[in-house]
Amino acid sequence: MKERLKLVRKKLGFTQQEFADKLGVKRGAIANYEIGRNVPIDAVLSLICREFNVNKKWLQTGEGEMFSEPSNSVLDALAVEYNLRPKDCVLVEKL
């Protein structure tokens, strides 16, 4: 997964710091994921997939396409309307 995380970040044109800032995590966490020292927890994977329209199956296994079609869900509409951060969306989704 570490290679796919790095590939997503580079494909989007972000530095590790920019990627981390978009997700609300520390740059060191991204660095550790990319070198394989740590594996992101499911909540972080969900953040990456939601924020950047990444296909979760591809991210975890390498199967399928890198990016998913953008979602037009009610949660996405609420996120835009109320300026929710990706972390907030994950919490709302779990309710």
Secondary structure, 3 states (H helix, E strand, C coil): CHHHHHHHHHHHCCCHHHHHHHHCCCHHHHHHHHHCCCCCCHHHHHHHHHHHCECHHHHHHCCCCCECCCCCCHHHHHHHHCCCCHHHHHHHHHC
